[in-house]
């Protein structure tokens, strides 16, 4: 995935963006002549192209240049649309089972919102730098497991503090890596609620330990599901009990202090972009406990290395990833998904199609003109698109940051009511606190983001759009300058601002959304769809599938999807009778949400 955080209408004057530099260059990959300026693409028959690293993006460019005919020799086992973390985990998990997988990515590097881009000596993470799933123990270290499956391992740097909260009434709370240190910090702020704090987070640990004890595969595959139940009945019943419950309701059983409950809202907002009353308890527990169990670990070289490593591992397994492959539609044959059509007219066919696009993009754009399945209608009644973000990527002089500055900060200065309002709260990552190699000497990276709706940016002429970006960004920076870093504005050496329009354009996400959020108070995760869809042969993966947003969640989605697809194409055990019963039951349960 490529990202240029400049004007979505036209790149700025500071220099060529990465995308522009690449499409005007030629790369000859073995016997493949890839001329992105209009040369004919040639391929010698029966010769598999070697994997080649394109230095400017550190990414392998491989794949079939011509489309495929629909015959047994050319049909893949699975086509994955998009190379976000969910799509890549699904693809690699299938590839290690000896499935033939083709990943189609719109841009020239993988990763989606977990990608990266480079400017003026800086390596910027596109999305969050808070990385879960990188530990060396348990079953929820899903990124570690996914990399290991394809023979990859990344060096990581432990983060001693997950996040430093700066909240109304001068409430300051650090989430330390060590659980006991965190509890000591929180109870020192709310000594009268010590018992309630221990009880609430104790329930989180009960859920986390149950989940962490299970082998994580598809909840839509009955042989696995029943096997896990017979091996771990208590843990399975615990998860079933909490599946329809939300974190806020459970917190209120034990905690009465309104400011402490507001703090838990802020904890959950980072997880789900909604308050605790709307955050499923299972999601909250995964994050609120894994930060202490496995800890937050930042990959050396940046978050983009995760997708790059998975993509390289996929190719090593004999599968392919094709970049600059903009999927425009999913091909149906008698109601079954059988292939995809690209913007340039090429067609590729497979036994199964896995969409890493959002469900809105999948059913509203890739299947445009097809009747929306009832299950998707129900999903859209329960969930809406979460807002997008305003992103500010900056390089600053190192001396503006105090020596003891934490890597991650959450800022809500004046009023708890602003938590979920556009531009109300600010999340700040400074990954160079952990990995200085991401920036030139004497510089730090600040990645600032705050919720913003695309409606706030639509219909603006280019000059007004640019002026508004600068104005909104300046106000956000001034808030950080006042709260955290005096002199911040004058220390800036590099700045780029991205809006929801930017996210929509470069991440191909409807309205720039970062996933679904409930319309009202949900019944936990009960209404969240899994990977199968009402269209035979079509699966979804990513943040609009169970269990939702976040790196660890989309990786879980990828693992589940790969297992279900593997069963359907004969690479895992399968019972058709049990399948019909379980999928019917799960569909009925979602109607109760």
N, C-alpha and C positions, 0 to 999 in steps of 0.2 A: 504494500500500500504506500502510495506517495501522498504527502501532505504539503501544501504550500499555504501557510496562513497569511495570505495576502488577499486583496480584493477578489471575491469570487467572480466578479465580472471581468477583471483584468489584473494581471500581475503588476506589482508596483515597480518603481524605478530603481530599487536598490540593487538590482542584479537579477540574473536569470534564476528562476526557481528550478528545483531539482527536476521536476517533470519536464520543463522546457528543455533543459540540458540533455535529458535522456532521449527525447523524441527527435532531436535533431542530430543524434549520433548513430553510428553504425556499429553493430557488434556481430562478429563472425564466431559462431559457436560450433566448433568442430566442423562437421559437414553442413552446418546450417548457416545460411547467410541471412541474418536478421537485419534488414535495412529499414529502419523506422522512418526514413525520409522518402519512401516510395519505391524502393528497390523490390524486385521480384523475390519472393521467399522460396528458396529451393531446398529440396530434401532428397538425399539418395535413398532409394528404396532399401528396406531391410537392414538399415544401419541405425542403431539407437544412438541418439545424440549424447555426447558426454555432458556432464554437469560442469558449467563454467561459472566462475564468480565474476560478476560485473562490479568492478572495484568501487565505482561511485555510489553504489547502493548496497554493496556487500550482500548480494542476493543471487541465487542461482536462477537463471532464466532457461527453462526447459519446457518441453511439451510439443504436442503435435501441431504443426503449423496449419496443415489443411484440416478441414472438418472430416468427420468419419461417416462412412456409410453404415446403414443399420443392418449389420450381419454379425454372426457369432464371433468372427475373428477380430472385429474392430470395436465391439460394444464393451464398454468398461463395466465393472461390477457396480461402481458408484461414481457419480459426478457430484462434486461439492461446489456449490456456488458461493464464492467468497472465502477469503483466507484469514478471517478473524480467529481468535484462539479457539472458540467452539468448533469452527469448521476444520481447523488444522488438527485438533485433538481427535475429532471423529475420523478424519482422513487417515491419520497415522495409526490409530487403533485398528482400523480396517486393513491397512496395508500390512501390518505385522501379522495379520491372520491370512496373508497371501491373497487378499482381494486386490483387484486392479482398480486403482482410484485415479481419477483425474480431477484436480482442483483448478477452477477457473477464477482468476483474480483480475479485477478491473484495472488495477494499477500495476506498478512495476516492482513493488516490494510487498511482502506479506504483512499481516498484523492487524489491519483494520484500526480500531481505536486503541489497540495495544501495539501500534507501530511506532515509527520514529521519523524524524527528518533532521537534516543537517543545515546549519547556516553559520558562516563566519567563524568556524572553529568550534561551534557548539553542537552537541547532539541532544535534541529535544525529544522527550517522550510525548507522543500525541495525547495520551490519556493519563490515567492515574499512575503514580509511581509507587503506590502502596501495594506491594506484591504478596499475596497469600499463596499457599500451596507449594512453597519451595523448601519445606523442611525435609529431614531425612528419616522421619518416623511417622507411624500411623497410616491410615488409609485416605486421609484428606489432603495429603501432599500431592495433589493431582498433577501439578506442573512437573514436579520432580519425576513422577511416574511416567508421564507422557514422554518426557525427554528420554528417560532411560529405555523406554520401549523401542526407541529408534536409535539407540546407541549414542545418545547425547547427554552431556552434563555441563551445567553452567556454574561458574564460580559466582558466589553470592556474598554480600556484605550484610551481616545482621544489623538491624535497626534497633537501637536500645529503647526508642520511644515511638510507638505507633503513630501517635498524633498528640499535639499539644492544643487543648481547647482554650480559647480566650472568649469568655461568655459574658452576658449581662451581669451587672452588679459586681464587676471585677472578679468573677469566678474564673479561676485558672486551674485546669486539671490536666496533668500529664498521664497518658496511658502508657505506663512502663511495660516493657517486654515481660518482666517477671510479674506473675499474677499477684503475689503477696505485696509487692511494692505498689502495684496499682490500687489494691484494696486499702492499703495504708493511706495512700494519697486521697482516695475518695472519702474514706471514713473520717479523715482529719478535717475535711470540708463539711461533712454532715455527720458528726459524732452521734447525734440522736437517732440516726437512721442506720446504724451499723448492722443491726439484726436484719432489717429489711434488705439492705445491700447484699449481705451474705446470702439471704434466701433467694433473691432474684437471680443473682449471678450463679448461685448453686443450681437453679433449674436450668440455666443455660448450659452448665457443665454436664448435667444429667442428659440433656438432649445431644450435646456434642459427643460425649463419650459413647452414647448408643450408636450414633451415626459413624463415628470413627472406628467402631469395632466391626463394622460390616464390610464385606467386599462390595465395592460400589459398581453396580452394573445397571441394566435397564429395569426400571420398575414396571415396564410394560411387557416384560418377558416372564411368564409364569413359572417356568422350570427353575430359573434363578430365584425368583421371589419366594416361592414355596420352600426351596432349599435353604435360603437364609432364615426363613421363619422357623423351620425345624431346628436349625443350628443355634439361633439366637432369638428365641421367642420373646423374652422380656424386652430386649432392645427394640425389636420390631414393634411390639405393642406400645412401647414408650413413644416411638416416632409416630405411630398411627394416632395416639392420643393427642399429641401436640400439633399434628398436621393442620387442623382447622383453626388453630389459635394464633393470636397476635401478641407481640412482645409488650405492647402498652397495657393490655388488659391484665397480663400476668404481673407486670411491674406494679400495677395498682392494687394487687392483692397484698403486697408486702410493704409498699412504700406510700407515705402520705405527703411528704414534703413536696410542694408544687415545684420548687426550683430543682430539686433532684429529679423529679419526673420530667421536667423540661430538659435536663441534661441527658436523660435516657432517650428523649426525643432526638436530641442532637446526635447521640451515638447511632441511632437507627437511621437518621437522615443520611449519614455517610454511607450506610449500607444500601439504602433503597430509594433515596430522594423523597421519602415521605416520613411522617412522624411515626412514633412507636405504635400507636393504635392501629396504623395501617401496615405495619411491617410484620410479615409472618415470623412466628417465634423460631421456626427451624432456621430460616435465613439469618436472623439476628444471632442465634446461638453459634452457627458456624463461624461467623466473623468475630464475635465478641470473645470467643474462647480460643480459636486457632491463632489469634495474635499473641497469645501467651503460650499455647502448646507448641506450635511449630515456629511461631514468631514471624515477623515481617522481615523478609530478606530481599535485598535489592540486587538484581543481576549486574555483574560488572559489565560495563559498556552500554548499559541502558536496557529498558524494557523491550525494545525492538529486537533484541537478540533472541528472545523466546521464540517469536514467530519465525525468525530466520533459521534457528536451529531445528525447529520442527519441520520446516519446509525442506531443509537439506536432508533430514532424516527420512522424510517421505520419499524423496528421490532415491536415496540409498536402498530403500525397500523395493525399488522397481516400479513405483508409481510416478505420476507426473504432476507438475504444477505449471500452468500456462498463464503468464502475465499479459497485461494489456488485452484481456479477454472479457469484454463487457457483455454480460448475459442480459438479453432484452426480454426473452420469453422462455417459458417452459413448454415443451412440446408434449401434447397429450395424444394418445391413440386409444379410442374407445374408453375414454375416462381414466386411462392409466398414464402416469408420467413416464415418458420413455427417452426424453432428451431435452436439449436446450438449443436455443438459437441465439447467436451473438449479434451485436449491432452491425458487424460487417457481413452478415449473411451466413457465416459458417455454422454448421450444425454438428453437434456431438451427441452420441447416444449411449445409454447405460441402462442396466437393469433397475437401478434405483437413482433417484435424484435427491440430494440433501441441500436444502437452502439455508445458508448462514445469514441471509438477509432477514430483516424483521418480518414478522407475520404480516404487517401492513404492506410492506414492499412485495412480499412473496405473493400474496393473494390479490393485492390491489394493482400491482404493476406487472409482475412476471406472469401472472395468469389473468391479465386484463381481458375483459370480455366474458370470462367464465363466471358462472353463478357462484356466489360466495357460499361455501358449505355452511350448514346449520351450526356446526361446532365452532366455526370461526365467527359467525354472527354472535353466538353466545359469549365467546371470548371478548369481542369488542363491546358487548354490553357491560361486562364486568370491569374491563381494563381500558384505559386510554393511554395515549402516547405521553410518556414522561417528558418534561421540558428538556430542551437542549441546554447548552452552556455557552457563555462567553469565555473564551480562553485568552490569556495573555502570556506569551512566552518571552521572557526577558533575560538578558545578560546584564549583570551589575558588577560594580567594583567590589571585591571581596571585603574590603574594610568596612562596608556599611553594615555587615552582619556581626553581631557580638560573637565572641569565641564559643559560647555555650549554646548557640542556636540549634534548635531541633530541626529535623528534616521535614516534618509535616506539621501543618498548623490548620486549625479551623477557627475562623473569626466571626463572631456575631456580637457586635459591640453593645447595643443599647436596649433592644426589646425582643423578648422571646417570640413575640408574634411575627417577627420578620423572618423567622427560620426558613419557611417555605416560600417566601415572597421572592419574585425575581430580583436578583442582585442583593438579596437580603443577607445571606451568609456567604463567606468566602473560604474556599479551600486553597491552601498554598502548599506546594511541594518544592523543596530545594534539594534535588537529588545529588548535587555536587557536595553536600555535607558528607555523604557516604562515598561517592565516587568522583573525586576531583578531575578525573580524566575526561569527563564530559564537556569541560569548558577550557578555554585558554588559561594560562597561568595568571593568577591574580584576579580571576573572575568567578562568579557563581551564577548558576541558573535559578531563576524563579519561574515556576509554572503556576499561574493563578487561574482558577476558574470559579465561576458563579453561575447559578441557574439563569436562563434567559429563554424567552419564547421567540420562535421565528416570526410570529406576527409583529413583533416589535421592530423587525428589520426588513420586512417585505415592502416592495413598492418604492424604495428610495432610489433616486438618481445616484450615479456613482459618486459625485462630489459630496452629496449629503450623507451617503452611506459611509464614506471615509471619515467625514467630519464627526459623525455620530460615534463611530468606533473609537476615535481618538478621545472624544469627550467622555464617553462612558468609562473607557480604560483609565483615563486620568483620575476620575473620581474614585475608582476602585483602588488605584495605587496610592492616592492621598489618604484613604482610610487605613491602609497598611502602614503608611508612613507615620500616621498619627498614633496607631496602636502598637506597632512593633519596631519599626526601623526608621528612626529619624534620619532625614537626608536621603531617603530612598530615591525620590524623583531625580535628584541631581546626580545620582550614581549610575543611572541607566546608560549602558553602552550599546544595547541592542534591544529592539522590541518588535514583536509582531502580534497582531490581534486577530483572533478568529471569532466568528459569530455563528449562530445556528445555521446561517446560509452556508458558511464554510464547511461545517460538519455535514450538512446535507449533500454538498457537492462532492467532497472528497471521501466521505465514509459511506455514501449512497444509502443514507438512512432517512426515511420519510420525516420531513420537518426537522431533521437533525436530532431526532429523539435518541435517547440512550436506553430505551427499553420501555416496558409497560409499567403503569402504576394504577392502582385500583381507583375506580370512580368514587367509591365510598369506603366503608369499613369491610374489608374482605374476610372471608372465613379462612384465614391463614393461607396455605398454598393450595387449598382445595380446588380453586378455579383455574389454576395455572395449567395450561396444556403441556403434554409431554412431547415426544418427538414425532410420533406417527400423526398423519393427517387423514382427513376424509377422502383424499385422493390417493388411490392405489399407487404405490411406488414413490410417493413424495413424502419426505421427512423434513422437519425443521430442526434447527439447532441454534443455540445462542441465547441471548438475554430475553427473548420473548417466549422462551420455553421454560419449563420447570428445571431448576428452582429459581431462575430470575437473573438479576444483574450482578456484576462483579466477576473478576477473573476466576475465582475458585468455582463460582456457580456455573459460568459458561463452560469451563473445563469439565465439570460434572455432567453438564448437558451433552458435551461431546462424547464422553465415555458411554453414557446411556444410549445415545443415538447409534454409535458404532455397534454396540452389542445387539440392539434390536435389528439393525440392518443385517448384521452378520447372520443372525438367526433366519431372517427372511430370505437370504440368498444361499442358505445351506452351509454356512461356515460355523454355526453353533447349533446345538440341539434345539429342537422346536416341536411343540405340540399344537397342531391346528385347533383341536377341540378346546384346549385350555386357553389358547390365544383368543378365540372368539369370546369365551366367557370373561376373561380378565379385561380385555379391551372394552367390552360392553359395560362391565362394572365401573371401570374408570371413567368412561364417558358419562354414565349416569351420575356418578359422584360429582363431576364437574358442574352438572346442572343444578346442584344444591348450593353452589357458591353464591 
